[in-house]
Structures are given as C-alpha cells and as structure tokens.
Amino acid sequence: GVAMNIHCWYRSVEHNVRAYTQSGYSEKDARKKTRLGCHLYGNAIDFHVTGLMDEAVRQKLLKGIEEGKFKVRIEANTVGWVHIDCGNPFISGGYNWGLFYI
C-alpha cells in the first residue's frame, strides 16, 4: 500500500561502465563487471519504498524468499536503495537466492 520508487531498471553498457568507474573500479574491472550485470538484460531493479528503511525492505524480501513466494537476489548493505535481480540469463549454473555481497 505504499509507493515503490524505481531508480534504475535497464542500463546500457556505457551507463553501467560509468556507474562502476564512479564507484571506484578501474575501467577494465568496470567492463568485466558490466558483462555480468543483470541491469543490461532488464533483470534487475534498484528502488526504494516510501516510508521504509532499506534494511526493512530487504528483510521483507528475505521472508518472501523463505516462504517460497519468489526467487530474487538482494544486494546487501546498499544505502538509499535496494537492488534485486533474478540473475543473468547468460551465466550457466544456479543462483543463490537471498542476500549477496559485492
């Protein structure tokens, strides 16, 4: 019953590289990470929920995963937004649903 404000859904390669380099990665490492980025395929969103702290949103999502309601990965320790994704379709193997750390 509250607003979910999406900051980012799809990202171009150029935008993703720029975001990583602004976060302190070298251009080479930023390009490597970008190849694996779920935003490139529209499989990730960064958002915040009006009136809820980021950690409260993550805990609600974790509860939904535990109850089998959905499968998402949740980036831990973001500030000002929550990142969720359903994986990169070009990486073989399974994903560990729940929290992940960068």
PyMOL commands that set and color helices and strands:
alter all, ss='L'
color gray80, all
select helices_A, chain A and resi 13-22+27-35+38-41+54-66
alter helices_A, ss='H'
color red, helices_A
select strands_A, chain A and resi 4-8+44-49+73-75+82-85+98-100
alter strands_A, ss='S'
color yellow, strands_A
deselect
rebuild
show_as cartoon
